[in-house]
Amino acid sequence: MQKHHQIIIIGGGNAGISVAAQLFRKNSKLDIAIFDPSDKHYYQPAWTLAGGGVFDIRKTERNEADVIPKKAIWIKESAKSFNPDTNEVVTEAASYSYDILVVCPGIQLNWGSIKGLNETLGHNSVCSNYSFKYAPYTFECIKNFKGGNAIFHNPHTPVKCGGAPHKIMYMAADYFRKHGVLEKSNIQYWSGGAKLFAVPKYEKTLLNVCKRANIKLNFMQRLDEIDGENKRAKFVGFGENNKDVETWVDFDMMHVTPPQSAPDFIKNSPLANAAGWVDVDKNTLQHVRYANVFSLGDASGLPTSKTGAAIRKQAPVVVENILALLAHQNLSGNYSGYTSCPLVTGYGKLVLAEFDYNNQPMETFPFDQSKERWSMYLLKKEVLPRMYWGQILTGKA
Ligand SMILES: Cc1cc2nc3c(=O)[nH]c(=O)nc-3n(C[C@H](O)[C@H](O)[C@H](O)COP(=O)(O)OP(=O)(O)OC[C@H]3O[C@@H](n4cnc5c(N)ncnc54)[C@H](O)[C@@H]3O)c2cc1C
């Protein structure tokens, strides 16, 4: 027999747990089921600091059972497909119906789309902070680097936390400087983007950080292959001026960010937009074709930078609009596109970028946030992790 829940949430990550916890704070009688096959929950923003050697990776992992709100029903299964016309979610084992569906299974990391990457990741000085397993190896690579080519890669696809592929480069540069190897280092950034950062106010500071470490910037480049054994990587240009130009680059260490996309089961579902993401209205976060479906977080098609900070502003909007829909009222929750990227620029230095859909700064503090600050570094390292586990996942913030 098909099981029914008033609200079904797909994904018990940052977004799913935030929404469930906030909904229960507003109405403890709701019937909410969270689908997630994972035993573990991760605080991914600290993986940059773990890769920089200043955060214990074990503190970024908790049991999923401990973060699921007590009143929620945890269905430890993967959603496989959706029939939104009949309000149905299908898993390997069963099918479930819902009144309201919230879709937030995160982003898909496509490690396999770079030839040779899976074989060499975690060896041959090839590292990535985009993995709980391998982030600590990044610091091994930084520590063991004695000069030569240090490559930092940013893919040609959307990614979660647009700053993460280069934040670790600034930390590495600072480490090399402190340990007397910067002079012997050739730090190179190879990116699938057209610029370093979307918001000019913060990009200006980052360009100065690159200048002081003599970092060479390469844009409109796609990483196609890594030959780990021979420590070289193949990039292919795709801009007007470098179209199809192949470059093999030798490296002594290389930090890779995997290409990313919407999860396949979302791409192949009626919920997807043309690019594969969940097709929601950018203000109400309600699906554009199915009124009882909402989405937020990395899997949503919201045209903003995919971060946990963005989810902090999206979750209350989803909650307000779900409660309005259940009460047959108009939706009044409205999301501005707010997102934030704490750009670590060195050990003890951070630029807190905060901006909206139009890349206009939306700053919290009464000072110029484009300046590198120790206080903002402390916010990221000491305050935000505690706030995540204690406030955000419990629906208090
Ligand atoms: C290296 C790195 C640095 C970052 N730095 C920052 C930062 O400084 N600041 C910041 O705000 N953000 C940062 N982020 C981004 C932030 O972690 C993500 O934006 C956030 O976790 C997204 O939340 P989410 O709920 O959409 O996805 P996730 O938190 O990834 O959760 C998705 C959940 O869905 C589950 N799931 C997947 N498929 C299915 C399925 N088929 N059925 C059911 N469940 C499924 C997964 O098991 C997972 O639990 C960083 C991320 C990384 C990797």
The ligand as a MOL file (V3000), in Angstrom:
LIG
                    3D

  0  0  0     0  0            999 V3000
M  V30 BEGIN CTAB
M  V30 COUNTS 53 58 0 0 0
M  V30 BEGIN ATOM
M  V30 1 C 34.5660 22.6410 0.1420 0
M  V30 2 C 33.2580 23.3420 0.4060 0
M  V30 3 C 33.2560 24.5960 0.9940 0
M  V30 4 C 32.0690 25.2690 1.2360 0
M  V30 5 N 32.1160 26.4830 1.8620 0
M  V30 6 C 30.9750 27.1130 2.1780 0
M  V30 7 C 31.0100 28.3190 2.9250 0
M  V30 8 O 32.0650 28.8130 3.3140 0
M  V30 9 N 29.8450 28.9250 3.2190 0
M  V30 10 C 28.6400 28.3900 2.8330 0
M  V30 11 O 27.5990 28.9770 3.1570 0
M  V30 12 N 28.5660 27.2630 2.1120 0
M  V30 13 C 29.7050 26.5940 1.7840 0
M  V30 14 N 29.6540 25.4030 1.1010 0
M  V30 15 C 28.3790 24.9930 0.4650 0
M  V30 16 C 27.3770 24.3020 1.3950 0
M  V30 17 O 27.9830 23.2310 2.0860 0
M  V30 18 C 26.2200 23.8060 0.5360 0
M  V30 19 O 25.7090 24.8870 -0.2240 0
M  V30 20 C 25.0910 23.2130 1.3860 0
M  V30 21 O 25.5440 22.0890 2.1170 0
M  V30 22 C 23.9300 22.8080 0.4920 0
M  V30 23 O 22.9060 22.2340 1.2400 0
M  V30 24 P 21.8640 21.2310 0.5810 0
M  V30 25 O 20.9470 20.8170 1.6760 0
M  V30 26 O 21.3130 21.8070 -0.6660 0
M  V30 27 O 22.7740 19.9840 0.1430 0
M  V30 28 P 23.6210 19.0370 1.1040 0
M  V30 29 O 23.9120 19.7020 2.4000 0
M  V30 30 O 24.7600 18.5730 0.2870 0
M  V30 31 O 22.6380 17.8310 1.4240 0
M  V30 32 C 22.0220 17.0440 0.4360 0
M  V30 33 C 21.4360 15.7950 1.1210 0
M  V30 34 O 20.5820 15.1160 0.1880 0
M  V30 35 C 20.8040 13.7210 0.3150 0
M  V30 36 N 20.4270 13.0850 -0.9490 0
M  V30 37 C 21.1150 13.0770 -2.1110 0
M  V30 38 N 20.4380 12.3730 -3.0500 0
M  V30 39 C 19.2810 11.9570 -2.4680 0
M  V30 40 C 18.1640 11.2090 -2.9220 0
M  V30 41 N 18.1080 10.7060 -4.1740 0
M  V30 42 N 17.1480 10.9700 -2.0700 0
M  V30 43 C 17.2020 11.4390 -0.7970 0
M  V30 44 N 18.2430 12.1640 -0.3030 0
M  V30 45 C 19.2590 12.4250 -1.1440 0
M  V30 46 C 22.3040 13.6130 0.6430 0
M  V30 47 O 22.5920 12.3800 1.2870 0
M  V30 48 C 22.5140 14.8060 1.5660 0
M  V30 49 O 22.3290 14.4770 2.9230 0
M  V30 50 C 30.8320 24.6760 0.8730 0
M  V30 51 C 30.8180 23.4020 0.2970 0
M  V30 52 C 32.0110 22.7260 0.0850 0
M  V30 53 C 31.9970 21.3380 -0.5170 0
M  V30 END ATOM
M  V30 BEGIN BOND
M  V30 1 1 1 2
M  V30 2 1 2 3
M  V30 3 2 2 52
M  V30 4 2 3 4
M  V30 5 1 4 5
M  V30 6 1 4 50
M  V30 7 2 5 6
M  V30 8 1 6 7
M  V30 9 1 6 13
M  V30 10 2 7 8
M  V30 11 1 7 9
M  V30 12 1 9 10
M  V30 13 2 10 11
M  V30 14 1 10 12
M  V30 15 2 12 13
M  V30 16 1 13 14
M  V30 17 1 14 15
M  V30 18 1 14 50
M  V30 19 1 15 16
M  V30 20 1 16 17
M  V30 21 1 16 18
M  V30 22 1 18 19
M  V30 23 1 18 20
M  V30 24 1 20 21
M  V30 25 1 20 22
M  V30 26 1 22 23
M  V30 27 1 23 24
M  V30 28 2 24 25
M  V30 29 1 24 26
M  V30 30 1 24 27
M  V30 31 1 27 28
M  V30 32 2 28 29
M  V30 33 1 28 30
M  V30 34 1 28 31
M  V30 35 1 31 32
M  V30 36 1 32 33
M  V30 37 1 33 34
M  V30 38 1 33 48
M  V30 39 1 34 35
M  V30 40 1 35 36
M  V30 41 1 35 46
M  V30 42 1 36 37
M  V30 43 1 36 45
M  V30 44 2 37 38
M  V30 45 1 38 39
M  V30 46 1 39 40
M  V30 47 2 39 45
M  V30 48 1 40 41
M  V30 49 2 40 42
M  V30 50 1 42 43
M  V30 51 2 43 44
M  V30 52 1 44 45
M  V30 53 1 46 47
M  V30 54 1 46 48
M  V30 55 1 48 49
M  V30 56 2 50 51
M  V30 57 1 51 52
M  V30 58 1 52 53
M  V30 END BOND
M  V30 END CTAB
M  END
